[in-house]
Amino acid sequence: MTMQTNATGVTQTGGPRGRTMLVRHADALVTMDGERRELRDGGLYIEDNRIVAVGPTDALPDTADEILDMTGHLVIPGLVNTHHHMYQSLTRAIPAAQDAELFGWLTNLYKVWANLTPEMIEVSTLTAMAELLLSGCTTSSDHLYIYPNGSRLDDSILAARRIGMRFHASRGSMSVGQKDGGLPPDSVVEQEANILKDTQRLIETYHDDGRYAMLRIVVAPCSPFSVSRDLMRESAVLARKYGVSLHTHLAENVNDIAYSREKFGMTPAEYAEDLGWIGPDVWHAHCVQLDDAGIRLFASTGTGVAHCPCSNMRLASGIAPVKKMRLAGVPVGLGVDGSASNDGAQMVAEVRQALLLQRVGFGPDAMTAREALEIATLGGAKVLNRDDIGALAPGMAADFVSFDLRQPLFAGALHDPVAALVFCAPSQVSTSVIGGKVAVKDGVLTTVDLGPVIERHNRLAKTLYESAA
């Protein structure tokens, strides 16, 4: 594939022609490329699943197999969600967990989640992914770490393939129950040999390390307070044998720090380093209480962080020092976290909350609108160890979303539509394209009939809630 810039400012790649898509007349198009271009009357030319040209509409080809007119719309790269627990969409706003901090919240919910079924995993994943897609997300990770009643990560993978989302499926696990000093009940932990065997099966069955991959497997023991040192170490060995990424929770709140110091005699960052859980193939969720030494360690090793502002506020975990992390060089992406600690999975809302929370903690210049959007695109791509998503440029995956700027919520802000998307009230997408395929058109999901899914989801959520009553 060759690449060139022509006299009209269109950057394009050359190669064999496949099915084509032309995106044109966007009021504003945010590339997030190396030049951070923001084009008026911009567009994209796409072949199959990749972008081959980006530039002003009048410099692009005037025909294609499929044409999307973006008049009146803002077009941005698809947002990247780096941390989620999709099954938790079944347990939003559970009364016993509405007013608890992390450990109390988990203790109250474990007994509910112990009754999950494979059907619940599949349907909750569909529901969570639909919410993400409609709010601008095109790539998402999911951290599934509890497998009762025959549930498997395969149930989530099936849902992702059905709905058409680019997916990093994390094989989570818990192996240290209450009788061994862990937080989860003994009934929901697994034997470590079985965890490693199943993780290897999933990698060998599903993982795609190719460019534009729609599915990758991640090795992801749940947290330092629910798995052993041995499992953490062996998981890192397994992941690096197969060249896949590693993910876990770390330094989420002050109790998390106290547990680490009491049990391991180390800070969470020191513990991660001791176990080999640092490097560009690792990202940790939250890191709200990551200290200066931990920030320096993560920056020097390229270890990533999934920032989850809404969840951190909901559980009163604190304000993550994102500005300090980014200035130091720590890769930071955005995550909605589970819908039982956020009670939503709206990516644009999370972008807005990231900006506002940093300003509450660190001043009005702590984060700009464009920095918040960069964290949710390029930042997320880097955290997931990908160089083919997060920007609109030749050779990148054809993942983009559009927002209708003619909605009332944007009125009066069209002088800066990029800032409007972040500062104004959260918006739903008008269009979502993933790998060159339309997933949302005119604000409606095209890949699944959402009505029956939601009805089924609510029925299962009622069953799950009543099972623990």
C-alpha atoms as one frame of an Amber mdcrd trajectory, in Angstrom:
protein
   0.000   0.000   0.000   1.387   3.431  -0.955   0.518   6.791   0.602   0.572
  10.296  -0.855  -0.800  13.816  -0.389  -2.141  15.470  -3.516  -2.266  19.158
  -4.389  -5.732  19.626  -2.906  -4.723  18.460   0.563  -6.251  14.989   0.370
  -4.176  12.320   2.062  -4.760   8.934   0.519  -3.412   5.437   0.163  -3.107
   3.346  -2.942  -3.965  -0.322  -3.312  -6.503  -2.728  -4.779 -10.041  -1.393
  -4.873 -12.789  -3.108  -2.849 -16.284  -2.004  -1.857 -16.234   1.785  -1.446
 -17.930   4.342   0.772 -17.865   8.119   0.367 -18.503  10.350   3.379 -18.933
  13.981   2.316 -20.017  17.485   3.270 -19.408  17.172   7.010 -19.786  20.582
   8.625 -16.770  19.602  10.731 -14.555  16.539  10.526 -12.064  15.839  13.322
  -9.204  13.663  12.115  -7.172  13.180  15.340  -4.302  12.507  12.931  -0.737
  13.668  13.468  -1.700  17.215  12.523  -4.959  17.167  14.519  -6.807  18.592
  11.513 -10.389  19.833  11.804 -11.885  20.128   8.344 -14.907  22.152   7.267
 -16.904  20.483   4.476 -14.700  17.449   4.981 -15.024  13.848   4.029 -13.597
  10.342   3.865 -13.133   7.798   1.124 -13.237   4.200   2.327 -12.446   0.878
   0.697 -13.768  -2.184   2.488 -12.771  -1.781   6.162 -10.109   0.937   5.871
  -9.821   4.636   5.149  -7.895   5.483   1.965  -8.436   9.247   1.679  -9.289
  12.161   3.985  -9.793  15.761   2.919 -12.158  18.453   1.675 -15.232  17.063
  -0.053 -14.448  18.663  -3.405 -11.056  16.923  -3.488 -12.474  13.421  -2.938
 -13.954  11.085  -5.559 -17.545  12.013  -6.367 -18.950   8.510  -6.466 -18.800
   5.281  -4.467 -20.820   2.144  -3.805 -22.327   3.874  -0.757 -22.521   7.626
  -0.131 -23.199   9.236   3.252 -24.078  12.935   3.171 -22.942  14.527   6.454
 -24.363  17.998   5.867 -25.143  19.509   9.267 -23.060  16.906  11.106 -19.860
  16.658  13.103 -17.776  13.587  12.206 -15.199  12.199  14.638 -13.242   8.947
  15.048 -15.193   6.242  16.836 -14.748   6.470  20.598 -12.803   3.752  22.423
 -14.059   2.355  25.739 -11.197   0.823  27.725 -13.046  -0.541  30.777 -16.492
  -2.023  31.285 -18.381  -4.841  33.011 -21.283  -5.285  30.639 -23.154  -7.880
  32.695 -23.709  -5.169  35.294 -26.326  -3.515  33.074 -28.634  -6.101  34.679
 -28.062  -4.620  38.141 -28.279  -0.853  37.792 -29.332   1.158  40.834 -29.705
  -1.879  43.114 -30.963  -0.373  46.414 -28.440  -2.200  48.634 -25.547  -0.814
  46.569 -26.715   2.733  45.898 -24.826   4.400  48.758 -21.717   2.274  49.313
 -18.031   2.670  48.576 -16.177   0.087  46.476 -15.742  -2.798  48.924 -19.237
  -2.481  50.418 -20.713  -2.084  46.954 -19.016  -5.284  45.778 -20.006  -7.236
  48.883 -23.675  -6.351  48.348 -23.616  -7.244  44.661 -21.618 -10.476  44.615
 -24.608 -12.411  45.969 -26.742 -11.069  43.101 -24.162 -11.797  40.401 -23.777
 -15.357  41.707 -27.095 -16.087  39.958 -26.018 -14.954  36.483 -26.678 -17.327
  33.578 -25.205 -17.634  30.064 -28.361 -16.066  28.623 -27.982 -13.110  30.977
 -24.371 -12.586  29.915 -25.300 -12.581  26.234 -28.326 -10.295  26.545 -26.641
  -7.841  28.919 -23.686  -7.599  26.529 -26.020  -6.805  23.642 -27.756  -4.143
  25.725 -24.515  -2.574  26.945 -23.033  -2.536  23.459 -26.169  -0.948  22.026
 -25.913   1.851  24.573 -22.242   2.333  23.739 -22.837   2.331  19.984 -25.603
   4.899  20.226 -23.329   7.184  22.241 -20.370   7.166  19.849 -18.328   4.113
  20.863 -17.072   1.800  18.113 -14.455  -0.219  20.042 -14.968  -1.543  23.557
 -13.232  -3.777  26.015 -15.206  -5.747  28.579 -13.904  -7.254  31.809 -15.958
 -10.345  32.636 -14.560 -11.929  35.799 -17.466 -13.958  37.224 -18.706 -17.186
  35.590 -21.523 -18.826  37.545 -23.957 -21.426  36.264 -22.033 -22.338  33.130
 -21.410 -18.782  31.942 -18.434 -18.276  29.626 -16.699 -15.404  27.881 -17.959
 -16.985  24.671 -21.431 -15.658  25.580 -20.132 -12.081  25.344 -18.220 -12.791
  22.149 -21.381 -14.127  20.508 -23.188 -10.881  21.338 -20.357  -8.707  20.011
 -20.338 -10.545  16.701 -24.080 -10.191  16.404 -24.142  -6.443  17.026 -20.968
  -5.673  15.056 -18.819  -3.939  17.674 -15.022  -4.031  17.630 -14.302  -5.951
  20.825 -11.478  -6.611  23.291 -12.896  -9.440  25.408 -11.103  -9.716  28.749
 -11.058 -13.123  30.397 -11.315 -11.987  34.005 -11.118 -14.253  37.025 -11.368
 -14.459  40.811  -9.536 -17.200  42.706  -9.190 -15.963  46.307 -12.472 -16.156
  48.228 -13.362 -14.973  51.703 -12.006 -18.070  53.444  -8.559 -17.232  52.044
  -8.696 -13.521  52.887 -10.194 -12.271  49.631 -13.260 -10.138  49.124 -15.544
 -12.328  46.934 -17.660 -15.169  48.360 -16.118 -18.601  47.941 -19.037 -19.634
  45.737 -17.954 -17.354  42.851 -14.203 -18.060  42.720 -12.521 -20.532  40.356
  -9.587 -22.907  40.546  -6.488 -21.245  39.133  -5.537 -24.153  36.885  -8.997
 -24.004  35.297  -8.729 -20.227  34.830  -5.434 -20.509  32.966  -6.646 -23.452
  30.866  -9.800 -21.605  29.795  -7.881 -18.419  29.081  -5.529 -20.343  26.794
  -8.541 -21.927  25.050 -10.076 -18.508  24.397  -6.863 -17.057  22.986  -6.315
 -20.030  20.690  -9.961 -20.027  19.567 -10.729 -16.341  19.091  -7.765 -13.971
  19.288  -6.967 -12.029  16.103  -3.709 -10.077  16.203  -4.055  -8.783  12.647
  -4.584  -5.182  11.625  -8.258  -4.130  11.779  -9.046  -7.101  14.040 -12.634
  -7.135  15.256 -11.912  -9.427  18.219  -8.988  -9.716  20.596  -8.673 -11.622
  23.857  -7.182 -10.025  26.975  -5.825 -11.822  30.062  -7.438 -10.110  33.040
  -7.414 -11.408  36.645  -9.913  -9.218  38.450  -7.930  -7.394  41.134  -5.194
  -7.760  43.777  -7.880  -8.457  46.397  -9.510 -11.343  44.518  -6.639 -13.344
  42.979  -3.311 -14.731  44.179   0.218 -13.626  43.401   0.731 -16.888  41.525
  -2.249 -16.309  39.262  -1.102 -12.767  38.498   2.381 -13.997  37.593   1.199
 -16.997  35.574  -1.332 -14.841  33.747   1.436 -12.460  32.681   3.542 -15.393
  31.454   0.593 -16.781  29.473  -0.288 -13.409  27.937   3.272 -12.768  26.800
   3.617 -16.248  25.367   0.691 -15.471  23.045   1.346 -11.748  22.589  -1.945
 -10.557  24.091  -2.636  -7.687  26.487  -3.088  -7.737  30.261  -5.711  -5.873
  32.298  -6.805  -5.567  35.930  -8.088  -3.087  38.535  -5.545  -1.096  40.511
  -5.386   1.644  43.161  -9.100   2.399  42.881  -9.680   3.931  46.339  -8.029
   4.381  49.739  -9.248   0.978  50.964  -7.594  -0.584  47.929  -4.311   1.076
  48.938  -4.684  -0.058  52.567  -5.378  -3.662  51.487  -2.281  -3.704  49.284
  -0.041  -2.355  52.016  -1.436  -4.757  54.616  -1.417  -7.901  52.465   1.645
  -7.331  50.304   3.670  -4.664  52.080   3.681  -2.619  48.884   1.777   0.109
  47.110  -0.400  -1.164  44.236   2.113   0.134  41.687   4.978  -1.624  43.454
   2.916  -4.808  43.559   2.203  -4.549  39.827   5.911  -4.096  39.104   6.845
  -7.047  41.315   4.461  -9.301  39.381   5.543  -8.171  35.908   2.344  -6.226
  35.353   3.902  -3.179  33.726   4.649  -2.381  30.103   2.858  -1.232  26.931
   0.901  -4.509  26.859  -0.688  -3.735  30.266  -3.412  -1.342  31.294  -4.951
  -0.865  34.731  -8.454   0.385  35.490  -9.003   3.464  37.678  -5.635   4.273
  39.337  -7.448   7.012  41.244  -4.953   6.746  44.104  -1.819   6.170  42.015
   1.029   7.995  43.756   3.816  10.034  42.144   6.211   7.079  42.147   3.552
   4.956  40.461   2.963   7.632  37.839   6.691   7.769  37.067   6.804   3.965
  36.819   3.843   3.802  34.461   5.213   6.625  32.311   8.662   5.055  31.978
   7.243   1.647  31.047   4.306   2.708  28.858   1.788   1.120  31.229  -1.733
   2.339  30.491  -4.622   3.578  32.625  -8.384   3.370  32.008  -9.909   6.503
  33.540 -13.530   6.021  34.688 -14.765   9.397  35.988 -18.473   8.638  36.476
 -17.809   5.426  38.381 -15.147   7.104  40.511 -17.656   9.785  41.468 -20.520
   7.322  42.027 -18.414   5.271  44.495 -16.678   8.334  45.982 -13.295   6.848
  45.084 -11.712  10.219  44.389 -10.403  12.207  41.425  -7.735  10.473  39.363
  -4.716  12.707  38.642  -5.183  12.445  34.891  -3.481  15.726  34.052  -0.402
  14.713  36.040  -0.409  11.281  34.397  -0.610  12.699  30.888   2.070  15.306
  31.504   4.343  12.529  32.752   3.640  10.457  29.628   1.278   7.800  30.997
  -1.081   6.469  28.288  -4.635   7.269  29.458  -7.875   6.073  27.903 -11.504
   6.474  28.939 -13.820   3.845  30.408 -17.472   3.857  31.379 -16.903   1.031
  33.899 -19.717  -1.315  34.863 -23.296  -0.159  34.712 -23.754  -0.965  38.401
 -21.157   1.667  39.353 -21.982   4.163  36.626 -25.572   3.159  35.901 -24.952
   4.155  32.326 -22.632   3.527  29.392 -22.873   6.811  27.499 -19.459   7.539
  26.020 -19.979  11.200  25.139 -21.255  11.767  28.675 -18.071  10.141  29.965
 -15.930  12.468  27.820 -17.752  15.467  29.244 -17.457  14.138  32.793 -13.733
  13.565  32.377 -13.265  17.222  31.501 -15.492  18.532  34.283 -14.041  16.304
  37.000 -10.455  17.273  36.201 -11.472  20.917  36.468 -13.161  20.344  39.817
  -9.994  18.743  41.137  -7.236  20.686  39.463  -8.524  23.970  38.030 -10.204
  25.320  34.867  -7.170  24.620  32.684  -6.752  21.009  33.843  -8.328  19.662
  30.659  -9.619  21.140  27.410 -12.468  19.788  25.293 -10.047  18.568  22.646
  -7.853  16.854  25.236 -10.899  15.028  26.612 -11.834  13.898  23.112  -8.261
  12.787  22.444  -8.290  10.608  25.567 -11.445   8.915  24.283  -9.985   8.235
  20.821  -6.203   8.122  20.428  -5.741   7.591  24.160  -7.992   4.573  24.196
  -6.317   3.137  21.111  -2.888   3.396  22.737  -4.106   1.846  25.980  -5.499
  -1.113  24.028  -2.132  -1.356  22.235  -3.594  -0.568  18.804  -2.362   1.722
  16.047  -5.235   1.155  13.614  -8.106   2.917  15.438  -8.687   6.273  17.148
  -7.986   8.564  14.186  -9.352   9.315  10.716  -6.341   8.927   8.443  -5.322
   6.785   5.486  -4.576   3.246   6.547  -6.707   3.451   9.675  -9.788   1.344
  10.329 -12.972   2.836   8.885 -14.508   3.552  12.310 -16.288   6.886  12.660
 -19.425   8.432  14.109 -21.450  11.535  13.342 -23.566  13.857  15.474 -26.384
  16.015  14.102 -25.439  19.610  14.931 -28.985  20.792  14.216 -30.263  19.465
  17.550 -31.434  22.027  20.152 -28.649  21.048  22.529 -26.038  22.443  20.118
 -27.882  25.699  19.339 -25.626  28.715  19.808 -22.405  26.670  19.813 -21.774
  26.004  16.118 -18.825  28.409  16.019 -16.903  25.501  17.624 -18.705  22.210
  17.027 -15.868  20.154  18.556 -16.089  21.998  21.862 -19.884  21.892  21.594
 -19.848  18.081  21.559 -17.939  17.983  24.846 -19.289  21.025  26.711 -22.973
  20.764  25.772 -25.439  18.109  26.951 -24.533  14.535  25.885 -25.815  13.597
  22.449 -26.707  10.362  20.702 -25.047   9.570  17.384 -26.770   9.989  14.065
 -24.427   7.587  12.257 -21.944   4.946  13.350 -19.704   3.036  10.964 -17.416
   0.221  12.149 -14.990  -1.377   9.748 -16.779   0.285   6.844 -20.175  -1.137
   7.845 -23.066   1.024   9.028 -24.081   0.068  12.579 -26.281   3.100  13.323
 -28.233   5.049  10.696 -30.341   8.119  11.471 -29.975   7.361  15.170 -31.277
   3.781  14.865 -29.236   0.640  15.424 -29.148  -1.371  12.185 -27.568  -4.634
  13.296 -30.124  -5.837  15.867 -33.759  -5.114  16.623 -33.271  -3.327  19.927
 -36.859  -3.420  21.214 -37.036  -7.175  21.852 -33.504  -7.138  23.297 -34.434
  -4.511  25.891 -37.659  -6.328  26.755 -35.746  -9.569  27.263 -33.037  -7.765
  29.232 -35.550  -6.227  31.653 -37.217  -9.596  32.184 -33.871 -11.199  33.024
 -32.863  -8.297  35.278 -36.071  -8.753  37.287 -35.380 -12.472  37.635 -31.793
 -11.792  38.756 -32.822  -9.171  41.308 -35.551 -11.345  42.770 -33.215 -14.351
  42.997 -31.117 -12.572  45.617 -33.975 -11.020  47.550
